[in-house]
Amino acid sequence: MNKVLIFEKIKSKFEIKKKSKKYFTDIEKIEKSYFKNFWSYNQILSHFISSNSHNLYIKLGDKIISYCLCIANDEFIEILKIVTIQNHRGRGFAISLLDKVEEFGINNSLKRVCLEVDETNNSAINLYKKKGFRIDGLRKKYYRNSNTNAVLMSKNI
């Protein structure tokens, strides 16, 4: 099976109905498995139809194995969620997603890519540093369910 990298924007609820809702269910399952503060199915759908959302996912066969949910404005693109399921980590999927987000930013004359990450997620922080992100600050006790801090990171593009 080949990996498929898809970068798409869904513009209406009608378009979501045309898509396989299985993908949104896949994302919801991954959310619940990997994030303490996970998004519900309805939050995921709302994000996908938001006018400034930009979303990337990687499929293996017909199953999503990695995704990146972003939101953009006139100056920067912010990564809201990025994850690769456990048994597919270490294969460069997250790096591919980060590269595509950066490419999108450059192609749309944006100045930065921003994100926040739980301070306990050392593997993600190290990956972002490897990709040239710098620590900008800290949001104290940001995550309600764990009472941990959020590390704010960005990269000029």
Z-matrix of the N, CA and C atoms (Angstrom, degrees):
N
C 1 1.450
C 2 1.524 1 109.62
N 3 1.303 2 116.02 1 134.03
C 4 1.459 3 120.99 2 177.19
C 5 1.512 4 110.01 3 -89.69
N 6 1.310 5 114.61 4 148.61
C 7 1.459 6 117.61 5 173.35
C 8 1.515 7 108.24 6 -79.36
N 9 1.298 8 115.66 7 145.88
C 10 1.455 9 121.39 8 178.91
C 11 1.516 10 107.23 9 -122.93
N 12 1.312 11 116.98 10 124.91
C 13 1.460 12 122.34 11 178.25
C 14 1.518 13 107.61 12 -101.95
N 15 1.303 14 116.04 13 120.48
C 16 1.456 15 121.05 14 -177.04
C 17 1.516 16 109.06 15 -122.15
N 18 1.309 17 115.80 16 129.16
C 19 1.460 18 122.35 17 176.44
C 20 1.511 19 105.50 18 -121.78
N 21 1.312 20 116.56 19 113.93
C 22 1.445 21 117.20 20 -175.32
C 23 1.509 22 112.78 21 -145.34
N 24 1.280 23 113.11 22 161.27
C 25 1.452 24 122.05 23 176.64
C 26 1.524 25 106.36 24 -125.55
N 27 1.291 26 116.10 25 127.95
C 28 1.457 27 120.93 26 177.90
C 29 1.519 28 106.99 27 -101.49
N 30 1.318 29 116.62 28 127.78
C 31 1.462 30 120.58 29 -170.16
C 32 1.519 31 114.78 30 -100.41
N 33 1.328 32 118.56 31 -12.29
C 34 1.468 33 118.64 32 -177.35
C 35 1.521 34 110.67 33 -155.80
N 36 1.324 35 114.95 34 162.58
C 37 1.466 36 120.35 35 176.19
C 38 1.518 37 110.30 36 -62.72
N 39 1.331 38 116.81 37 -33.81
C 40 1.457 39 120.66 38 178.17
C 41 1.519 40 110.69 39 -59.92
N 42 1.327 41 116.35 40 -41.47
C 43 1.459 42 120.76 41 -179.94
C 44 1.524 43 110.81 42 -64.62
N 45 1.349 44 116.72 43 -35.53
C 46 1.465 45 119.91 44 176.92
C 47 1.520 46 109.86 45 -63.02
N 48 1.317 47 117.16 46 -40.03
C 49 1.464 48 120.15 47 178.94
C 50 1.517 49 110.98 48 -62.88
N 51 1.327 50 116.61 49 -32.31
C 52 1.457 51 120.78 50 178.26
C 53 1.529 52 111.40 51 -72.44
N 54 1.327 53 116.51 52 -29.27
C 55 1.460 54 120.67 53 178.82
C 56 1.528 55 108.67 54 -76.32
N 57 1.298 56 116.59 55 158.90
C 58 1.452 57 119.44 56 173.60
C 59 1.521 58 108.59 57 -72.94
N 60 1.319 59 116.34 58 118.03
C 61 1.471 60 119.99 59 179.34
C 62 1.528 61 110.84 60 -63.47
N 63 1.325 62 115.85 61 -13.01
C 64 1.459 63 119.84 62 176.70
C 65 1.524 64 111.20 63 -56.45
N 66 1.338 65 117.21 64 -36.50
C 67 1.459 66 119.95 65 -179.23
C 68 1.520 67 111.49 66 -63.82
N 69 1.327 68 116.27 67 -40.09
C 70 1.458 69 119.35 68 179.01
C 71 1.517 70 110.92 69 -69.92
N 72 1.335 71 116.24 70 -34.09
C 73 1.465 72 120.66 71 175.02
C 74 1.524 73 110.25 72 -67.15
N 75 1.347 74 117.17 73 -40.01
C 76 1.472 75 121.26 74 175.86
C 77 1.518 76 110.31 75 -58.57
N 78 1.338 77 116.54 76 -46.70
C 79 1.463 78 120.32 77 -179.29
C 80 1.523 79 110.18 78 -63.20
N 81 1.330 80 117.18 79 -41.96
C 82 1.471 81 120.15 80 178.94
C 83 1.532 82 110.81 81 -60.66
N 84 1.322 83 117.73 82 -43.22
C 85 1.475 84 121.37 83 179.11
C 86 1.529 85 110.83 84 -63.04
N 87 1.325 86 116.01 85 -42.99
C 88 1.467 87 119.86 86 178.61
C 89 1.525 88 109.57 87 -64.30
N 90 1.334 89 116.88 88 -43.62
C 91 1.466 90 121.44 89 177.71
C 92 1.529 91 110.85 90 -52.79
N 93 1.327 92 115.96 91 -50.16
C 94 1.468 93 120.95 92 -176.83
C 95 1.524 94 111.92 93 -66.00
N 96 1.327 95 116.60 94 -29.72
C 97 1.467 96 120.66 95 -178.38
C 98 1.520 97 113.81 96 -81.14
N 99 1.350 98 117.44 97 -30.50
C 100 1.455 99 120.04 98 -169.36
C 101 1.526 100 115.68 99 -115.96
N 102 1.333 101 118.10 100 -13.99
C 103 1.455 102 120.03 101 -177.92
C 104 1.526 103 111.27 102 -119.88
N 105 1.327 104 115.67 103 132.74
C 106 1.471 105 120.19 104 175.15
C 107 1.521 106 109.89 105 -66.42
N 108 1.319 107 116.23 106 -38.47
C 109 1.468 108 122.84 107 178.07
C 110 1.524 109 108.07 108 -107.48
N 111 1.322 110 115.69 109 73.53
C 112 1.460 111 120.66 110 -173.43
C 113 1.532 112 111.25 111 -83.59
N 114 1.329 113 114.22 112 155.52
C 115 1.459 114 121.46 113 176.41
C 116 1.528 115 109.57 114 -87.96
N 117 1.311 116 116.01 115 142.05
C 118 1.463 117 121.36 116 176.01
C 119 1.534 118 109.47 117 -78.02
N 120 1.300 119 116.13 118 168.41
C 121 1.464 120 122.12 119 177.38
C 122 1.528 121 110.23 120 -54.50
N 123 1.327 122 117.06 121 -46.01
C 124 1.470 123 120.63 122 -179.01
C 125 1.526 124 112.13 123 -66.33
N 126 1.318 125 117.88 124 -36.14
C 127 1.466 126 120.42 125 176.12
C 128 1.530 127 110.67 126 -64.75
N 129 1.311 128 116.00 127 -39.52
C 130 1.465 129 120.92 128 178.75
C 131 1.529 130 109.75 129 -63.74
N 132 1.330 131 117.20 130 -47.24
C 133 1.461 132 120.60 131 178.79
C 134 1.529 133 110.74 132 -61.22
N 135 1.323 134 116.74 133 -43.73
C 136 1.469 135 120.68 134 179.53
C 137 1.516 136 110.93 135 -60.20
N 138 1.328 137 115.60 136 -41.46
C 139 1.471 138 119.09 137 179.00
C 140 1.529 139 110.38 138 -62.43
N 141 1.327 140 116.90 139 -46.16
C 142 1.457 141 120.53 140 -175.94
C 143 1.523 142 112.88 141 -61.60
N 144 1.331 143 118.22 142 -29.52
C 145 1.463 144 118.98 143 -178.92
C 146 1.529 145 112.53 144 -97.18
N 147 1.317 146 117.00 145 0.94
C 148 1.463 147 120.62 146 176.08
C 149 1.527 148 109.37 147 -64.17
N 150 1.316 149 116.26 148 140.34
C 151 1.466 150 120.35 149 -174.67
C 152 1.529 151 113.80 150 -64.35
N 153 1.323 152 117.77 151 -24.17
C 154 1.466 153 119.02 152 -178.76
C 155 1.529 154 113.15 153 -111.93
N 156 1.326 155 116.50 154 17.88
C 157 1.470 156 118.62 155 176.84
C 158 1.524 157 110.27 156 -85.33
N 159 1.297 158 114.62 157 147.34
C 160 1.464 159 122.73 158 176.68
C 161 1.518 160 105.72 159 -138.12
N 162 1.323 161 116.30 160 126.33
C 163 1.455 162 120.36 161 -169.21
C 164 1.515 163 111.34 162 -132.07
N 165 1.289 164 113.89 163 139.15
C 166 1.458 165 122.35 164 -179.56
C 167 1.516 166 108.09 165 -126.23
N 168 1.303 167 116.26 166 139.92
C 169 1.456 168 117.20 167 169.66
C 170 1.518 169 109.58 168 -147.15
N 171 1.307 170 114.53 169 156.09
C 172 1.461 171 121.59 170 178.32
C 173 1.514 172 107.06 171 -115.92
N 174 1.330 173 114.38 172 127.24
C 175 1.458 174 120.50 173 178.13
C 176 1.521 175 109.00 174 -108.03
N 177 1.287 176 115.24 175 146.53
C 178 1.458 177 122.42 176 169.43
C 179 1.514 178 104.02 177 -120.88
N 180 1.311 179 116.86 178 111.12
C 181 1.460 180 119.43 179 -169.74
C 182 1.514 181 108.00 180 67.59
N 183 1.327 182 116.51 181 -124.24
C 184 1.463 183 119.13 182 179.40
C 185 1.526 184 112.41 183 -109.65
N 186 1.332 185 116.49 184 17.29
C 187 1.465 186 120.51 185 -176.94
C 188 1.525 187 111.01 186 -116.73
N 189 1.319 188 115.91 187 134.02
C 190 1.464 189 120.64 188 176.12
C 191 1.524 190 108.43 189 -74.20
N 192 1.337 191 115.84 190 128.94
C 193 1.463 192 120.15 191 179.27
C 194 1.531 193 111.70 192 -114.92
N 195 1.325 194 116.68 193 -14.12
C 196 1.465 195 120.67 194 -178.65
C 197 1.522 196 107.64 195 -158.47
N 198 1.327 197 115.92 196 144.28
C 199 1.458 198 118.67 197 176.93
C 200 1.515 199 111.21 198 -152.42
N 201 1.323 200 113.74 199 162.44
C 202 1.456 201 122.72 200 178.56
C 203 1.524 202 107.45 201 -142.51
N 204 1.331 203 116.35 202 119.22
C 205 1.454 204 122.12 203 179.75
C 206 1.520 205 107.87 204 -107.58
N 207 1.328 206 116.15 205 125.83
C 208 1.464 207 121.85 206 -174.30
C 209 1.518 208 111.09 207 -129.65
N 210 1.310 209 113.65 208 165.52
C 211 1.458 210 121.88 209 173.23
C 212 1.528 211 106.57 210 -139.05
N 213 1.326 212 115.64 211 138.75
C 214 1.465 213 119.50 212 -175.74
C 215 1.521 214 110.49 213 -123.90
N 216 1.319 215 114.85 214 150.84
C 217 1.464 216 120.84 215 170.28
C 218 1.531 217 107.42 216 -129.31
N 219 1.313 218 117.53 217 -160.94
C 220 1.464 219 120.24 218 -175.97
C 221 1.523 220 114.47 219 -70.67
N 222 1.340 221 117.45 220 -20.68
C 223 1.461 222 120.18 221 -173.93
C 224 1.523 223 114.96 222 -114.43
N 225 1.325 224 117.33 223 -30.40
C 226 1.461 225 118.67 224 -175.88
C 227 1.517 226 111.28 225 -149.20
N 228 1.323 227 114.61 226 164.77
C 229 1.453 228 122.16 227 171.90
C 230 1.522 229 106.84 228 -115.25
N 231 1.320 230 115.81 229 134.53
C 232 1.458 231 121.10 230 -179.17
C 233 1.518 232 110.10 231 -111.86
N 234 1.325 233 115.39 232 128.71
C 235 1.457 234 121.34 233 175.16
C 236 1.525 235 106.73 234 -83.40
N 237 1.322 236 115.77 235 118.06
C 238 1.459 237 120.97 236 -179.92
C 239 1.521 238 111.55 237 -92.29
N 240 1.316 239 116.03 238 -37.43
C 241 1.466 240 121.95 239 -179.36
C 242 1.522 241 108.20 240 -145.82
N 243 1.317 242 115.67 241 137.50
C 244 1.465 243 120.26 242 171.93
C 245 1.529 244 106.45 243 -149.87
N 246 1.316 245 115.89 244 132.35
C 247 1.465 246 119.78 245 -178.09
C 248 1.531 247 109.77 246 -160.19
N 249 1.311 248 114.56 247 149.29
C 250 1.463 249 123.14 248 169.76
C 251 1.518 250 106.30 249 -126.00
N 252 1.340 251 116.65 250 134.18
C 253 1.464 252 117.77 251 -179.20
C 254 1.526 253 110.19 252 -63.79
N 255 1.317 254 115.20 253 150.89
C 256 1.463 255 123.50 254 -168.29
C 257 1.526 256 114.38 255 -50.26
N 258 1.318 257 117.89 256 -49.47
C 259 1.473 258 118.79 257 -174.09
C 260 1.527 259 114.00 258 -75.72
N 261 1.337 260 117.48 259 3.32
C 262 1.462 261 121.10 260 175.70
C 263 1.525 262 111.70 261 -119.20
N 264 1.310 263 117.41 262 7.92
C 265 1.468 264 120.74 263 179.05
C 266 1.520 265 109.95 264 -74.31
N 267 1.334 266 114.60 265 156.20
C 268 1.460 267 120.22 266 178.89
C 269 1.516 268 113.68 267 82.45
N 270 1.315 269 117.81 268 8.02
C 271 1.463 270 122.05 269 -178.97
C 272 1.531 271 112.50 270 -108.40
N 273 1.322 272 116.58 271 5.49
C 274 1.460 273 119.88 272 176.22
C 275 1.515 274 115.56 273 89.18
N 276 1.333 275 118.03 274 8.11
C 277 1.462 276 119.80 275 -179.21
C 278 1.525 277 111.75 276 -65.01
N 279 1.315 278 118.00 277 -46.03
C 280 1.472 279 120.76 278 -179.97
C 281 1.528 280 110.54 279 -63.33
N 282 1.306 281 116.72 280 -38.11
C 283 1.466 282 120.17 281 177.37
C 284 1.528 283 110.14 282 -63.26
N 285 1.329 284 117.32 283 -41.70
C 286 1.469 285 120.95 284 176.89
C 287 1.522 286 110.89 285 -60.70
N 288 1.319 287 116.77 286 -42.21
C 289 1.462 288 120.29 287 178.77
C 290 1.524 289 110.94 288 -63.92
N 291 1.330 290 116.64 289 -45.98
C 292 1.469 291 120.50 290 179.05
C 293 1.527 292 111.10 291 -61.16
N 294 1.327 293 116.72 292 -40.95
C 295 1.468 294 120.69 293 177.95
C 296 1.529 295 111.05 294 -61.31
N 297 1.336 296 116.88 295 -42.30
C 298 1.462 297 121.00 296 -179.71
C 299 1.531 298 111.24 297 -67.74
N 300 1.326 299 117.74 298 -37.43
C 301 1.459 300 120.66 299 177.20
C 302 1.525 301 109.38 300 -63.24
N 303 1.317 302 115.54 301 -45.38
C 304 1.467 303 120.45 302 178.66
C 305 1.536 304 110.74 303 -61.92
N 306 1.308 305 116.52 304 -43.56
C 307 1.468 306 121.40 305 178.44
C 308 1.535 307 110.40 306 -59.86
N 309 1.327 308 116.20 307 -43.82
C 310 1.459 309 120.28 308 176.92
C 311 1.527 310 110.44 309 -59.26
N 312 1.322 311 117.06 310 -45.48
C 313 1.462 312 121.33 311 179.46
C 314 1.514 313 112.19 312 -59.43
N 315 1.315 314 116.21 313 -46.36
C 316 1.467 315 120.89 314 179.63
C 317 1.534 316 110.44 315 -62.86
N 318 1.341 317 116.62 316 -45.64
C 319 1.460 318 120.83 317 -178.96
C 320 1.527 319 113.37 318 -65.16
N 321 1.328 320 116.26 319 -19.69
C 322 1.460 321 120.82 320 -179.43
C 323 1.527 322 112.32 321 -110.87
N 324 1.332 323 116.01 322 19.48
C 325 1.472 324 123.49 323 175.54
C 326 1.526 325 113.36 324 56.76
N 327 1.328 326 116.75 325 34.89
C 328 1.459 327 121.24 326 176.08
C 329 1.529 328 108.15 327 -86.15
N 330 1.318 329 116.41 328 157.09
C 331 1.458 330 120.32 329 -173.71
C 332 1.530 331 113.89 330 -98.85
N 333 1.333 332 116.73 331 -25.41
C 334 1.473 333 118.81 332 -173.65
C 335 1.521 334 111.21 333 -148.52
N 336 1.318 335 113.92 334 158.52
C 337 1.460 336 123.24 335 166.91
C 338 1.518 337 105.32 336 -114.12
N 339 1.322 338 116.98 337 129.45
C 340 1.466 339 122.23 338 -178.05
C 341 1.526 340 110.00 339 -122.61
N 342 1.322 341 115.34 340 157.18
C 343 1.459 342 121.19 341 175.05
C 344 1.514 343 109.43 342 -163.26
N 345 1.314 344 115.72 343 167.70
C 346 1.461 345 121.27 344 169.26
C 347 1.519 346 106.95 345 -132.41
N 348 1.326 347 114.70 346 148.52
C 349 1.458 348 120.54 347 -175.62
C 350 1.524 349 109.19 348 -142.54
N 351 1.313 350 116.33 349 144.19
C 352 1.458 351 121.56 350 177.37
C 353 1.531 352 108.92 351 -60.75
N 354 1.320 353 116.19 352 131.93
C 355 1.462 354 120.84 353 -176.80
C 356 1.520 355 113.07 354 -60.22
N 357 1.327 356 117.95 355 -18.87
C 358 1.468 357 120.68 356 179.60
C 359 1.523 358 112.51 357 -86.43
N 360 1.333 359 117.91 358 -6.57
C 361 1.461 360 122.29 359 -178.05
C 362 1.534 361 109.54 360 -90.49
N 363 1.320 362 115.20 361 72.11
C 364 1.472 363 121.42 362 -175.35
C 365 1.523 364 113.25 363 -62.24
N 366 1.327 365 117.94 364 -36.47
C 367 1.465 366 118.97 365 -179.34
C 368 1.527 367 110.58 366 -65.21
N 369 1.324 368 118.08 367 -39.22
C 370 1.469 369 120.63 368 177.78
C 371 1.528 370 110.49 369 -68.41
N 372 1.310 371 117.52 370 -44.58
C 373 1.465 372 120.98 371 179.55
C 374 1.522 373 110.29 372 -58.81
N 375 1.325 374 116.64 373 -43.59
C 376 1.476 375 120.29 374 178.79
C 377 1.529 376 111.71 375 -64.83
N 378 1.332 377 117.04 376 -38.87
C 379 1.457 378 120.76 377 177.28
C 380 1.528 379 109.92 378 -62.59
N 381 1.321 380 117.27 379 -46.44
C 382 1.463 381 120.33 380 -179.45
C 383 1.534 382 111.09 381 -62.69
N 384 1.323 383 116.76 382 -41.31
C 385 1.467 384 119.75 383 177.47
C 386 1.529 385 110.53 384 -62.21
N 387 1.325 386 116.05 385 -41.29
C 388 1.465 387 121.15 386 178.79
C 389 1.532 388 110.86 387 -60.88
N 390 1.337 389 116.59 388 -32.60
C 391 1.459 390 122.09 389 179.61
C 392 1.533 391 112.55 390 -87.33
N 393 1.343 392 117.42 391 6.55
C 394 1.455 393 120.75 392 173.97
C 395 1.520 394 116.12 393 95.24
N 396 1.322 395 117.50 394 7.74
C 397 1.461 396 120.53 395 176.70
C 398 1.522 397 109.74 396 -75.87
N 399 1.334 398 115.22 397 146.39
C 400 1.462 399 121.29 398 177.83
C 401 1.524 400 109.23 399 -118.38
N 402 1.315 401 115.39 400 151.26
C 403 1.467 402 120.60 401 177.93
C 404 1.523 403 108.47 402 -78.25
N 405 1.338 404 115.67 403 126.49
C 406 1.464 405 121.98 404 -179.45
C 407 1.529 406 112.60 405 -102.19
N 408 1.315 407 117.15 406 -24.87
C 409 1.459 408 119.44 407 -176.37
C 410 1.509 409 111.62 408 171.49
N 411 1.318 410 114.18 409 -168.89
C 412 1.462 411 122.00 410 -174.75
C 413 1.522 412 108.56 411 -139.42
N 414 1.318 413 116.56 412 139.81
C 415 1.462 414 121.94 413 169.67
C 416 1.522 415 105.94 414 -107.89
N 417 1.312 416 116.06 415 110.02
C 418 1.469 417 122.23 416 -176.17
C 419 1.525 418 111.12 417 -66.84
N 420 1.332 419 114.67 418 133.47
C 421 1.471 420 123.05 419 176.45
C 422 1.530 421 112.15 420 47.00
N 423 1.300 422 115.49 421 44.43
C 424 1.465 423 122.95 422 -174.39
C 425 1.529 424 112.86 423 -71.78
N 426 1.313 425 116.21 424 -40.06
C 427 1.464 426 120.12 425 -175.83
C 428 1.521 427 109.97 426 -87.47
N 429 1.319 428 115.31 427 113.11
C 430 1.468 429 121.40 428 -175.38
C 431 1.516 430 113.49 429 -59.98
N 432 1.326 431 117.02 430 -44.49
C 433 1.468 432 119.76 431 -173.76
C 434 1.521 433 113.86 432 -70.94
N 435 1.324 434 117.32 433 -21.35
C 436 1.466 435 119.43 434 -178.07
C 437 1.520 436 112.70 435 -122.65
N 438 1.334 437 116.44 436 -10.77
C 439 1.468 438 121.54 437 -179.70
C 440 1.528 439 112.16 438 60.91
N 441 1.337 440 116.72 439 28.82
C 442 1.460 441 120.85 440 178.96
C 443 1.525 442 109.97 441 -99.43
N 444 1.313 443 114.73 442 166.17
C 445 1.460 444 121.61 443 -178.72
C 446 1.525 445 111.35 444 -85.16
N 447 1.321 446 115.12 445 153.35
C 448 1.464 447 121.70 446 172.57
C 449 1.526 448 108.31 447 -102.19
N 450 1.314 449 116.61 448 131.42
C 451 1.449 450 122.73 449 175.29
C 452 1.523 451 106.68 450 -93.01
N 453 1.341 452 116.67 451 123.82
C 454 1.462 453 121.86 452 178.18
C 455 1.518 454 108.31 453 -91.66
N 456 1.327 455 116.12 454 128.85
C 457 1.459 456 121.36 455 -177.79
C 458 1.522 457 109.53 456 -133.86
N 459 1.336 458 115.56 457 151.76
C 460 1.458 459 119.11 458 175.60
C 461 1.522 460 109.91 459 -152.71
N 462 1.316 461 113.80 460 166.96
C 463 1.456 462 121.99 461 178.83
C 464 1.518 463 107.65 462 -143.42
N 465 1.327 464 116.21 463 127.36
C 466 1.458 465 120.49 464 173.77
C 467 1.523 466 109.23 465 -74.01
N 468 1.321 467 115.95 466 140.62
C 469 1.469 468 119.44 467 179.75
C 470 1.513 469 110.07 468 -126.97
